[in-house]
Amino acid sequence: MLTPRITQILESARSAGWVLEPLAKEILADRKLAVPNSVLTDSKETATRFLADCGGPVVLKAVSPLIVHKTEHQAVVTHVQDPDTLASEMARLLSLKGCDQVLVEEMVSGIEVLVGAKNDLQFGPVVVLGLGGTRMEIYNDTAIRLAPVTPSDVTSMVKALKAGPILEGFRGKPGVNMAALTRMLVDFSHLVMDLEPFFESIDLNPVMCDSDRCVVVDARIILLPER
């Protein structure tokens, strides 16, 4: 069941057709899905304090209702490690159309994983798993199951991927924490069921997974058209 706060976020985003990233991550965090430590601000001083507190590096992202795909607008800056770069890049991002705040996040490393969902007209919500980042676009290697998924479904999804050995550990290289990945997919699938009246598609890409945890680095929720 969705909380009143989450319902409010979704209803207020209907006119735009999608949920801004900080709010999308608030929805995920409400269901205990891990997201990076972050601060949303228009203040260089606040951002600089966050950089110092987390020890860097950080990622800067423009937050604008007019920018859905950030890479097309150079609206993401990674590996920011010093206050001067942070200040100049914040100023640039705040000059982009519709941007009045910047999301400053800790950098998270690991294997890039795609976790997503589609609201299929015939079957209802389905959950998608694959390698994330540009690998997904190149190899189109994904596994799909009806929501909600079970732990055994997650195991079969990983086995169905050509890239499954990368997640499980391949040629001496560590894989991901399968318990953490399984827990994330199961929890995500139950969230997806609750979001069914609202969403068209959800992309968590990438989710950074290592031997300890899985963290949602980027999140996009596209809503169903208003009726």
C-alpha positions as CSV (number, residue, x, y, z in Angstrom):
1,M,0.0,0.0,0.0
2,L,1.3,3.5,-0.9
3,T,1.7,6.1,1.9
4,P,-0.1,9.4,1.5
5,R,3.2,11.1,0.8
6,I,4.0,8.7,-2.1
7,T,0.5,9.2,-3.5
8,Q,1.0,12.9,-3.3
9,I,4.3,12.7,-5.2
10,L,2.7,10.7,-8.0
11,E,-0.4,12.8,-8.3
12,S,1.6,16.0,-8.4
13,A,3.8,14.6,-11.1
14,R,0.9,13.5,-13.4
15,S,0.9,16.8,-15.4
16,A,4.6,16.5,-16.2
17,G,4.2,12.8,-17.0
18,W,7.2,11.7,-15.0
19,V,8.7,11.8,-11.5
20,L,11.8,13.9,-10.8
21,E,14.8,11.8,-9.7
22,P,15.0,13.0,-6.1
23,L,11.3,12.2,-5.7
24,A,11.6,8.9,-7.5
25,K,14.4,7.9,-5.1
26,E,12.2,9.0,-2.1
27,I,9.6,6.5,-3.3
28,L,12.3,3.8,-3.6
29,A,13.8,4.6,-0.2
30,D,10.3,4.4,1.3
31,R,10.4,0.7,0.4
32,K,13.9,0.3,1.8
33,L,15.7,0.2,-1.6
34,A,19.2,1.6,-1.1
35,V,19.9,5.0,-2.7
36,P,23.1,7.1,-2.4
37,N,23.6,9.6,0.3
38,S,22.7,12.9,-1.2
39,V,21.7,16.5,-0.7
40,L,19.3,18.6,-3.0
41,T,20.4,22.2,-3.0
42,D,21.0,25.4,-4.9
43,S,23.7,26.4,-2.5
44,K,27.4,25.9,-3.3
45,E,28.2,26.1,0.4
46,T,25.8,23.3,1.2
47,A,27.1,21.2,-1.6
48,T,30.7,21.9,-0.5
49,R,29.9,20.8,3.0
50,F,28.4,17.6,1.7
51,L,31.5,16.9,-0.4
52,A,33.7,17.4,2.6
53,D,31.5,15.2,4.8
54,C,31.4,12.3,2.4
55,G,35.0,12.5,1.5
56,G,34.3,12.6,-2.2
57,P,34.1,12.1,-5.0
58,V,30.5,13.2,-5.8
59,V,28.1,13.3,-8.7
60,L,26.2,16.5,-9.6
61,K,22.8,16.2,-11.4
62,A,20.6,19.0,-12.7
63,V,17.0,18.6,-11.4
64,S,14.6,20.1,-13.9
65,P,11.1,19.1,-15.1
66,L,12.2,20.0,-18.6
67,I,15.2,17.6,-18.6
68,V,14.1,13.9,-18.7
69,H,17.3,12.5,-20.3
70,K,20.2,14.2,-18.5
71,T,23.1,13.0,-20.7
72,E,21.5,14.7,-23.7
73,H,21.8,18.0,-22.0
74,Q,25.2,17.4,-20.2
75,A,23.2,17.6,-17.0
76,V,25.3,15.1,-15.1
77,V,28.9,15.6,-13.8
78,T,30.7,12.6,-12.2
79,H,33.9,12.3,-10.2
80,V,33.8,15.8,-8.7
81,Q,36.5,15.9,-6.0
82,D,37.4,19.6,-5.3
83,P,35.3,22.6,-4.2
84,D,36.4,24.8,-7.2
85,T,35.1,22.2,-9.8
86,L,32.0,21.7,-7.7
87,A,31.3,25.5,-7.6
88,S,31.8,26.0,-11.4
89,E,29.8,22.9,-12.4
90,M,26.9,23.8,-10.0
91,A,26.7,27.2,-11.6
92,R,26.6,25.7,-15.1
93,L,23.9,23.1,-14.1
94,L,21.8,25.8,-12.5
95,S,21.8,27.7,-15.8
96,L,20.2,24.8,-17.6
97,K,16.5,25.2,-18.6
98,G,14.2,24.7,-15.7
99,C,16.9,23.8,-13.2
100,D,16.7,25.5,-9.8
101,Q,18.3,22.8,-7.7
102,V,21.2,20.3,-8.1
103,L,21.2,16.8,-6.7
104,V,24.6,16.1,-5.1
105,E,25.3,12.4,-4.5
106,E,28.1,10.3,-3.2
107,M,29.8,8.2,-6.0
108,V,29.0,4.5,-5.8
109,S,31.1,1.8,-7.5
110,G,30.3,-1.7,-8.6
111,I,28.8,-3.8,-11.4
112,E,26.2,-1.8,-13.3
113,V,22.9,-3.6,-13.3
114,L,19.6,-2.6,-14.9
115,V,16.4,-3.2,-12.9
116,G,13.2,-2.0,-14.5
117,A,9.5,-2.5,-14.9
118,K,6.9,-2.2,-17.7
119,N,3.2,-1.9,-17.2
120,D,2.1,-4.3,-19.9
121,L,-1.4,-3.7,-21.3
122,Q,-2.2,-7.4,-21.4
123,F,-0.2,-8.9,-18.5
124,G,0.2,-6.0,-16.1
125,P,3.4,-5.1,-14.4
126,V,6.5,-7.1,-15.4
127,V,10.0,-6.8,-13.9
128,V,13.2,-6.6,-16.0
129,L,16.8,-7.5,-15.1
130,G,19.9,-7.1,-17.1
131,L,23.4,-5.5,-17.2
132,G,23.1,-1.8,-16.8
133,G,24.7,1.3,-18.4
134,T,25.6,1.2,-22.1
135,R,25.9,-2.6,-22.0
136,M,22.2,-2.9,-21.9
137,E,21.9,-0.8,-25.1
138,I,24.7,-2.8,-26.9
139,Y,23.8,-6.4,-25.9
140,N,20.0,-6.1,-25.1
141,D,20.5,-9.0,-22.7
142,T,17.5,-8.9,-20.3
143,A,15.3,-11.3,-18.4
144,I,11.6,-10.6,-17.7
145,R,9.1,-12.0,-15.2
146,L,5.6,-11.1,-14.1
147,A,5.4,-9.1,-10.9
148,P,5.6,-9.8,-8.1
149,V,8.7,-12.0,-8.3
150,T,10.0,-14.5,-5.8
151,P,13.6,-15.3,-4.8
152,S,13.5,-18.4,-7.1
153,D,12.3,-16.1,-9.9
154,V,15.4,-13.9,-9.4
155,T,17.7,-16.9,-9.5
156,S,16.1,-18.0,-12.8
157,M,16.4,-14.5,-14.2
158,V,20.1,-14.4,-13.5
159,K,20.6,-17.8,-15.0
160,A,18.7,-16.7,-18.1
161,L,21.1,-13.8,-18.8
162,K,24.0,-14.4,-21.1
163,A,25.9,-12.1,-18.7
164,G,24.7,-14.0,-15.7
165,P,28.3,-15.3,-14.9
166,I,29.4,-11.6,-14.5
167,L,26.8,-11.2,-11.7
168,E,27.7,-14.5,-10.1
169,G,31.5,-14.1,-10.4
170,F,33.6,-15.0,-13.4
171,R,37.2,-16.0,-13.8
172,G,38.2,-15.0,-10.4
173,K,36.4,-11.7,-10.5
174,P,34.0,-11.1,-7.6
175,G,30.3,-11.2,-8.4
176,V,27.5,-9.2,-6.8
177,N,25.9,-9.9,-3.4
178,M,23.1,-12.2,-4.7
179,A,21.1,-11.9,-1.5
180,A,21.1,-8.1,-1.8
181,L,20.1,-8.2,-5.5
182,T,17.4,-10.8,-4.7
183,R,16.0,-8.7,-1.9
184,M,16.0,-5.6,-4.0
185,L,14.2,-7.2,-6.9
186,V,11.6,-8.8,-4.7
187,D,10.9,-5.5,-2.8
188,F,10.9,-3.6,-6.1
189,S,8.4,-6.0,-7.6
190,H,6.0,-5.4,-4.7
191,L,6.4,-1.7,-5.1
192,V,5.7,-2.0,-8.8
193,M,2.4,-3.8,-8.0
194,D,1.3,-0.9,-5.8
195,L,2.3,1.6,-8.4
196,E,0.3,-0.2,-11.2
197,P,-2.4,2.5,-11.4
198,F,0.2,5.2,-11.9
199,F,3.2,4.1,-14.0
200,E,4.0,3.2,-17.6
201,S,7.7,2.3,-17.1
202,I,10.4,2.4,-14.4
203,D,14.1,2.4,-15.1
204,L,16.7,1.9,-12.3
205,N,19.8,2.2,-14.4
206,P,22.3,1.7,-13.2
207,V,22.0,-0.1,-9.9
208,M,25.5,-0.4,-8.6
209,C,26.1,-3.9,-7.1
210,D,29.2,-5.2,-5.4
211,S,29.9,-8.0,-2.9
212,D,28.2,-6.0,-0.1
213,R,25.1,-4.2,-1.4
214,C,23.1,-2.9,-4.4
215,V,22.4,0.8,-4.6
216,V,20.1,2.6,-7.1
217,V,22.2,5.3,-8.7
218,D,19.7,6.6,-11.2
219,A,15.9,6.3,-11.3
220,R,13.2,7.3,-13.7
221,I,9.5,6.8,-13.3
222,I,7.4,7.5,-16.4
223,L,3.7,7.9,-15.5
224,L,0.6,6.8,-17.4
225,P,-1.0,9.6,-19.5
226,E,-3.7,11.5,-17.6
227,R,-7.2,10.4,-18.5
